[in-house]
Amino acid sequence: MLHAIIMAGGTGTRFWPASRATTPKQMLSLVGDKTMIRQTVDRLDGLVAPEQTLIVTNERLVGPIAEQLPELPAASIVGEPCKRDTAPCIGLAALLVSRDDPDATMAVMPADHVIHDTDKFQAAMTQAEEMVARTSGQIVTFGIRPTYPAEIFGYIQRGEALKAASSYTVKQFREKPDATTAAEYLAAGDYYWNSGIFVWRAKTILDALAARQPKTLAHLQKIVDAWGTDRQHDIFTEEFTAIEGISIDYAVMEHATNVAVIEAPFDWDDLGGWQSLTRLLGTDDNKNTIVGKHLGLNTTGTIVRTTDDHLVVTLGLEDTIVVHTPGATLVANKNDEESIRKIVKELEARNWNEYL
């Protein structure tokens, strides 16, 4: 049976000041009128039943996510006591779904991707599920054909073509490159952007963690052994906190040998920061991307996000990000977007928690 695992524990600091501790980017309506996590769950409608959907997030978001997704059973939203990256998150999910379905197949995905072609997305997921069913230990991921030399995405180099349509062996995974290397990847023609979406049997990922991260798996097993008992919360906190955080890429994917990549037939974007809005929403005649009420005079290449009832006026701005929220306003150089993370750290250092 296919189970959807949605990773929703990110903080989205590059979307400050809209993204806050209680409303990180997956809880925001950044593209369209639905939140990112609502869009992610809706994309699975008809493919995965609500009771086969598991959302792994952090403790403080369990309540808000339950409010946004009332159709999900309470047991479908798991709140981690602390952040420990994607390998422990996925390992815990694999153990949980395996309790009632030892042959479970998992479709693992982040909660903050933009994908509009739902039919094509579901068809690709079904193809991946069939590939996993045919081959023991098969891992399937999805590659996005690059349209420009992106430095903000990881890459997958494809190998030989497989029998299934638009599918290949994976030659290697590559981390986010510099500008020169990204241009080389684009020119080579055999590299994809790494979507971060995977399909595999739960047993496959648990076997991989047993081989590569046995201590992590031991902690996770203790958590699941106590699941549903009166000690669940205490054991979860104690054992999960003891885990050393590691990503699934480092823990499993870089060592796996039976990995296939499907060239994704669906559109895709990973909302990494405010410049993503330009890619997704386009620009006006002055190359500005505007969300909300704005008056721009001699303003070019600028991103403005506000509301329809709060006017933002810009005069003489170029390549700037302006984001208005009721509690805080950001004005930043568009070409220094990565430094927005430093703002959050500085607010933490000053104990200005009301802005976090």
C-alpha positions as a Python dict, from the first residue, in 0.01 Angstrom:
ca = {
    (1, 'M'): (0, 0, 0),
    (2, 'L'): (122, 350, -82),
    (3, 'H'): (174, 587, 211),
    (4, 'A'): (253, 958, 172),
    (5, 'I'): (513, 1100, 409),
    (6, 'I'): (511, 1480, 414),
    (7, 'M'): (808, 1650, 580),
    (8, 'A'): (682, 1975, 729),
    (9, 'G'): (936, 2067, 993),
    (10, 'G'): (1123, 2345, 811),
    (11, 'T'): (1148, 2699, 945),
    (12, 'G'): (1168, 2891, 617),
    (13, 'T'): (1393, 3162, 757),
    (14, 'R'): (1463, 3306, 411),
    (15, 'F'): (1095, 3406, 397),
    (16, 'W'): (1119, 3627, 705),
    (17, 'P'): (927, 3836, 809),
    (18, 'A'): (626, 3649, 667),
    (19, 'S'): (765, 3317, 788),
    (20, 'R'): (774, 3297, 1168),
    (21, 'A'): (815, 3019, 1424),
    (22, 'T'): (439, 2956, 1441),
    (23, 'T'): (379, 3023, 1070),
    (24, 'P'): (677, 2889, 872),
    (25, 'K'): (661, 2897, 494),
    (26, 'Q'): (473, 2567, 460),
    (27, 'M'): (189, 2731, 655),
    (28, 'L'): (178, 3037, 428),
    (29, 'S'): (-9, 3113, 107),
    (30, 'L'): (291, 3224, -98),
    (31, 'V'): (166, 3116, -441),
    (32, 'G'): (-210, 3104, -486),
    (33, 'D'): (-472, 3127, -214),
    (34, 'K'): (-391, 2798, -38),
    (35, 'T'): (-107, 2732, 203),
    (36, 'M'): (185, 2521, 83),
    (37, 'I'): (95, 2226, 306),
    (38, 'R'): (-270, 2241, 198),
    (39, 'Q'): (-159, 2230, -166),
    (40, 'T'): (70, 1934, -94),
    (41, 'V'): (-208, 1728, 64),
    (42, 'D'): (-460, 1825, -205),
    (43, 'R'): (-214, 1705, -470),
    (44, 'L'): (-244, 1355, -323),
    (45, 'D'): (-623, 1341, -336),
    (46, 'G'): (-733, 1019, -503),
    (47, 'L'): (-380, 875, -489),
    (48, 'V'): (-329, 830, -114),
    (49, 'A'): (-605, 806, 145),
    (50, 'P'): (-599, 1047, 443),
    (51, 'E'): (-536, 758, 682),
    (52, 'Q'): (-229, 663, 475),
    (53, 'T'): (-93, 1018, 493),
    (54, 'L'): (164, 1096, 764),
    (55, 'I'): (290, 1447, 829),
    (56, 'V'): (607, 1484, 1034),
    (57, 'T'): (656, 1834, 1170),
    (58, 'N'): (767, 1996, 1496),
    (59, 'E'): (566, 1991, 1817),
    (60, 'R'): (444, 2349, 1806),
    (61, 'L'): (293, 2307, 1458),
    (62, 'V'): (81, 1997, 1527),
    (63, 'G'): (-221, 2204, 1630),
    (64, 'P'): (-204, 2460, 1347),
    (65, 'I'): (-154, 2187, 1085),
    (66, 'A'): (-449, 1990, 1224),
    (67, 'E'): (-664, 2302, 1183),
    (68, 'Q'): (-559, 2338, 819),
    (69, 'L'): (-607, 1967, 744),
    (70, 'P'): (-917, 1860, 937),
    (71, 'E'): (-969, 1551, 720),
    (72, 'L'): (-655, 1386, 856),
    (73, 'P'): (-677, 1163, 1165),
    (74, 'A'): (-498, 1302, 1471),
    (75, 'A'): (-248, 1016, 1451),
    (76, 'S'): (-144, 1133, 1104),
    (77, 'I'): (35, 1442, 1237),
    (78, 'V'): (352, 1368, 1433),
    (79, 'G'): (539, 1646, 1612),
    (80, 'E'): (913, 1606, 1663),
    (81, 'P'): (1045, 1743, 1994),
    (82, 'C'): (1348, 1895, 1821),
    (83, 'K'): (1498, 1935, 1475),
    (84, 'R'): (1720, 1645, 1363),
    (85, 'D'): (1714, 1673, 981),
    (86, 'T'): (1553, 1441, 727),
    (87, 'A'): (1706, 1097, 794),
    (88, 'P'): (1560, 1061, 1148),
    (89, 'C'): (1232, 1209, 1023),
    (90, 'I'): (1205, 955, 741),
    (91, 'G'): (1327, 667, 957),
    (92, 'L'): (1062, 739, 1219),
    (93, 'A'): (793, 754, 950),
    (94, 'A'): (911, 422, 803),
    (95, 'L'): (887, 251, 1141),
    (96, 'L'): (543, 396, 1211),
    (97, 'V'): (386, 294, 881),
    (98, 'S'): (548, -51, 903),
    (99, 'R'): (363, -135, 1224),
    (100, 'D'): (35, -202, 1043),
    (101, 'D'): (170, -242, 689),
    (102, 'P'): (503, -432, 683),
    (103, 'D'): (512, -411, 301),
    (104, 'A'): (441, -37, 294),
    (105, 'T'): (565, 173, 5),
    (106, 'M'): (649, 532, 97),
    (107, 'A'): (622, 843, -116),
    (108, 'V'): (834, 1100, 68),
    (109, 'M'): (806, 1469, -12),
    (110, 'P'): (855, 1815, 143),
    (111, 'A'): (554, 2028, 228),
    (112, 'D'): (672, 2343, 51),
    (113, 'H'): (706, 2258, -319),
    (114, 'V'): (503, 2417, -596),
    (115, 'I'): (360, 2163, -843),
    (116, 'H'): (59, 2259, -1055),
    (117, 'D'): (25, 1954, -1281),
    (118, 'T'): (-155, 1726, -1036),
    (119, 'D'): (-251, 1464, -1296),
    (120, 'K'): (106, 1437, -1425),
    (121, 'F'): (238, 1431, -1068),
    (122, 'Q'): (10, 1143, -973),
    (123, 'A'): (96, 953, -1292),
    (124, 'A'): (467, 987, -1213),
    (125, 'M'): (412, 869, -855),
    (126, 'T'): (221, 566, -983),
    (127, 'Q'): (505, 486, -1222),
    (128, 'A'): (754, 509, -937),
    (129, 'E'): (538, 285, -718),
    (130, 'E'): (528, 22, -994),
    (131, 'M'): (907, 38, -1036),
    (132, 'V'): (954, -14, -662),
    (133, 'A'): (715, -309, -666),
    (134, 'R'): (908, -483, -947),
    (135, 'T'): (1257, -462, -800),
    (136, 'S'): (1368, -551, -448),
    (137, 'G'): (1543, -262, -276),
    (138, 'Q'): (1462, -13, -553),
    (139, 'I'): (1477, 357, -469),
    (140, 'V'): (1315, 602, -711),
    (141, 'T'): (1355, 977, -716),
    (142, 'F'): (1245, 1250, -954),
    (143, 'G'): (1471, 1479, -1151),
    (144, 'I'): (1365, 1816, -1286),
    (145, 'R'): (1511, 1910, -1623),
    (146, 'P'): (1701, 2234, -1553),
    (147, 'T'): (1604, 2548, -1741),
    (148, 'Y'): (1889, 2766, -1614),
    (149, 'P'): (2217, 2713, -1424),
    (150, 'A'): (2067, 2720, -1074),
    (151, 'E'): (2300, 2741, -777),
    (152, 'I'): (2020, 2692, -523),
    (153, 'F'): (1933, 2328, -609),
    (154, 'G'): (2117, 2000, -572),
    (155, 'Y'): (2169, 1797, -890),
    (156, 'I'): (2135, 1436, -1005),
    (157, 'Q'): (2347, 1299, -1288),
    (158, 'R'): (2162, 1030, -1480),
    (159, 'G'): (2318, 711, -1614),
    (160, 'E'): (2180, 443, -1844),
    (161, 'A'): (1821, 443, -1964),
    (162, 'L'): (1584, 193, -1802),
    (163, 'K'): (1283, 13, -1950),
    (164, 'A'): (1030, 234, -1774),
    (165, 'A'): (949, 555, -1960),
    (166, 'S'): (1182, 851, -1901),
    (167, 'S'): (1371, 667, -1627),
    (168, 'Y'): (1744, 617, -1578),
    (169, 'T'): (1996, 482, -1334),
    (170, 'V'): (2149, 745, -1108),
    (171, 'K'): (2519, 796, -1168),
    (172, 'Q'): (2570, 1039, -880),
    (173, 'F'): (2414, 1306, -661),
    (174, 'R'): (2574, 1650, -650),
    (175, 'E'): (2543, 1921, -388),
    (176, 'K'): (2444, 2279, -473),
    (177, 'P'): (2712, 2401, -719),
    (178, 'D'): (2878, 2734, -777),
    (179, 'A'): (2782, 2936, -1088),
    (180, 'T'): (3053, 2788, -1311),
    (181, 'T'): (2973, 2429, -1218),
    (182, 'A'): (2599, 2487, -1255),
    (183, 'A'): (2659, 2614, -1609),
    (184, 'E'): (2863, 2300, -1683),
    (185, 'Y'): (2580, 2080, -1555),
    (186, 'L'): (2330, 2260, -1773),
    (187, 'A'): (2550, 2229, -2082),
    (188, 'A'): (2619, 1858, -2020),
    (189, 'G'): (2252, 1770, -2065),
    (190, 'D'): (2253, 1468, -1831),
    (191, 'Y'): (2194, 1650, -1504),
    (192, 'Y'): (1863, 1714, -1330),
    (193, 'W'): (1766, 1932, -1040),
    (194, 'N'): (1711, 1712, -735),
    (195, 'S'): (1343, 1737, -644),
    (196, 'G'): (1388, 1582, -299),
    (197, 'I'): (1091, 1351, -365),
    (198, 'F'): (1147, 976, -317),
    (199, 'V'): (953, 650, -347),
    (200, 'W'): (1073, 328, -179),
    (201, 'R'): (959, 46, 41),
    (202, 'A'): (973, 122, 410),
    (203, 'K'): (1185, -191, 454),
    (204, 'T'): (1440, -59, 204),
    (205, 'I'): (1503, 261, 394),
    (206, 'L'): (1508, 83, 731),
    (207, 'D'): (1765, -167, 601),
    (208, 'A'): (1977, 123, 473),
    (209, 'L'): (1960, 303, 808),
    (210, 'A'): (2047, -21, 989),
    (211, 'A'): (2359, -48, 775),
    (212, 'R'): (2463, 319, 777),
    (213, 'Q'): (2303, 476, 1084),
    (214, 'P'): (2246, 195, 1337),
    (215, 'K'): (2254, 426, 1640),
    (216, 'T'): (1990, 651, 1488),
    (217, 'L'): (1769, 353, 1406),
    (218, 'A'): (1809, 215, 1759),
    (219, 'H'): (1685, 543, 1908),
    (220, 'L'): (1393, 550, 1665),
    (221, 'Q'): (1299, 191, 1745),
    (222, 'K'): (1278, 275, 2116),
    (223, 'I'): (1044, 562, 2030),
    (224, 'V'): (814, 341, 1826),
    (225, 'D'): (821, 66, 2090),
    (226, 'A'): (672, 319, 2333),
    (227, 'W'): (423, 460, 2079),
    (228, 'G'): (67, 464, 2209),
    (229, 'T'): (172, 411, 2571),
    (230, 'D'): (162, 661, 2857),
    (231, 'R'): (539, 703, 2815),
    (232, 'Q'): (524, 797, 2447),
    (233, 'H'): (597, 1168, 2494),
    (234, 'D'): (881, 1120, 2743),
    (235, 'I'): (1051, 847, 2539),
    (236, 'F'): (1004, 1043, 2216),
    (237, 'T'): (1170, 1349, 2369),
    (238, 'E'): (1452, 1156, 2536),
    (239, 'E'): (1544, 933, 2241),
    (240, 'F'): (1491, 1180, 1957),
    (241, 'T'): (1698, 1447, 2131),
    (242, 'A'): (1985, 1195, 2160),
    (243, 'I'): (1997, 1146, 1781),
    (244, 'E'): (2269, 1318, 1580),
    (245, 'G'): (2099, 1505, 1296),
    (246, 'I'): (2181, 1398, 941),
    (247, 'S'): (2011, 1440, 604),
    (248, 'I'): (1876, 1146, 408),
    (249, 'D'): (2112, 1239, 125),
    (250, 'Y'): (2421, 1189, 341),
    (251, 'A'): (2280, 898, 541),
    (252, 'V'): (2144, 691, 252),
    (253, 'M'): (2129, 834, -98),
    (254, 'E'): (2502, 893, -149),
    (255, 'H'): (2570, 527, -64),
    (256, 'A'): (2273, 361, -234),
    (257, 'T'): (2336, 159, -549),
    (258, 'N'): (1985, 71, -664),
    (259, 'V'): (1859, 424, -736),
    (260, 'A'): (1657, 527, -1040),
    (261, 'V'): (1556, 875, -1148),
    (262, 'I'): (1241, 956, -1341),
    (263, 'E'): (1251, 1272, -1548),
    (264, 'A'): (958, 1452, -1392),
    (265, 'P'): (673, 1528, -1634),
    (266, 'F'): (529, 1784, -1391),
    (267, 'D'): (624, 2145, -1326),
    (268, 'W'): (814, 2200, -1002),
    (269, 'D'): (971, 2470, -790),
    (270, 'D'): (1135, 2462, -452),
    (271, 'L'): (1042, 2784, -275),
    (272, 'G'): (1383, 2871, -141),
    (273, 'G'): (1340, 3244, -85),
    (274, 'W'): (1166, 3560, -197),
    (275, 'Q'): (1323, 3548, -544),
    (276, 'S'): (1118, 3233, -606),
    (277, 'L'): (816, 3459, -648),
    (278, 'T'): (969, 3609, -961),
    (279, 'R'): (1011, 3265, -1118),
    (280, 'L'): (657, 3165, -1033),
    (281, 'L'): (459, 3489, -1069),
    (282, 'G'): (657, 3666, -1339),
    (283, 'T'): (723, 4039, -1363),
    (284, 'D'): (561, 4357, -1487),
    (285, 'D'): (697, 4589, -1755),
    (286, 'N'): (959, 4719, -1510),
    (287, 'K'): (1073, 4367, -1414),
    (288, 'N'): (908, 4400, -1074),
    (289, 'T'): (720, 4117, -901),
    (290, 'I'): (432, 4256, -700),
    (291, 'V'): (195, 4091, -452),
    (292, 'G'): (-53, 4333, -293),
    (293, 'K'): (-110, 4708, -332),
    (294, 'H'): (198, 4887, -463),
    (295, 'L'): (290, 5213, -629),
    (296, 'G'): (633, 5209, -788),
    (297, 'L'): (810, 5514, -921),
    (298, 'N'): (1142, 5466, -1094),
    (299, 'T'): (1149, 5114, -948),
    (300, 'T'): (1295, 4818, -1137),
    (301, 'G'): (1384, 4455, -1064),
    (302, 'T'): (1216, 4472, -725),
    (303, 'I'): (1001, 4223, -533),
    (304, 'V'): (723, 4368, -319),
    (305, 'R'): (490, 4163, -100),
    (306, 'T'): (224, 4336, 101),
    (307, 'T'): (-155, 4315, 142),
    (308, 'D'): (-437, 4471, -56),
    (309, 'D'): (-520, 4703, 234),
    (310, 'H'): (-166, 4827, 300),
    (311, 'L'): (-4, 5039, 30),
    (312, 'V'): (370, 5011, -25),
    (313, 'V'): (527, 5293, -228),
    (314, 'T'): (878, 5257, -369),
    (315, 'L'): (1077, 5538, -524),
    (316, 'G'): (1409, 5493, -701),
    (317, 'L'): (1460, 5131, -599),
    (318, 'E'): (1648, 4871, -801),
    (319, 'D'): (1693, 4500, -728),
    (320, 'T'): (1534, 4522, -385),
    (321, 'I'): (1307, 4302, -175),
    (322, 'V'): (1034, 4476, 25),
    (323, 'V'): (808, 4262, 244),
    (324, 'H'): (548, 4420, 471),
    (325, 'T'): (378, 4232, 754),
    (326, 'P'): (181, 4379, 1048),
    (327, 'G'): (468, 4328, 1291),
    (328, 'A'): (781, 4380, 1081),
    (329, 'T'): (897, 4507, 742),
    (330, 'L'): (1196, 4385, 542),
    (331, 'V'): (1392, 4596, 294),
    (332, 'A'): (1684, 4403, 145),
    (333, 'N'): (1922, 4386, -148),
    (334, 'K'): (1775, 4120, -378),
    (335, 'N'): (2122, 3989, -459),
    (336, 'D'): (2198, 3924, -92),
    (337, 'E'): (1892, 3711, -19),
    (338, 'E'): (2089, 3442, 165),
    (339, 'S'): (2174, 3696, 435),
    (340, 'I'): (1809, 3711, 542),
    (341, 'R'): (1893, 3410, 758),
    (342, 'K'): (2136, 3634, 948),
    (343, 'I'): (1846, 3858, 1043),
    (344, 'V'): (1677, 3573, 1226),
    (345, 'K'): (1997, 3488, 1411),
    (346, 'E'): (2043, 3852, 1511),
    (347, 'L'): (1685, 3873, 1638),
    (348, 'E'): (1749, 3560, 1844),
    (349, 'A'): (2070, 3712, 1984),
    (350, 'R'): (1879, 4026, 2088),
    (351, 'N'): (1596, 3823, 2243),
    (352, 'W'): (1345, 3996, 2015),
    (353, 'N'): (1136, 3680, 2016),
    (354, 'E'): (816, 3861, 1922),
    (355, 'Y'): (960, 3897, 1570),
    (356, 'L'): (1065, 3533, 1531),
}
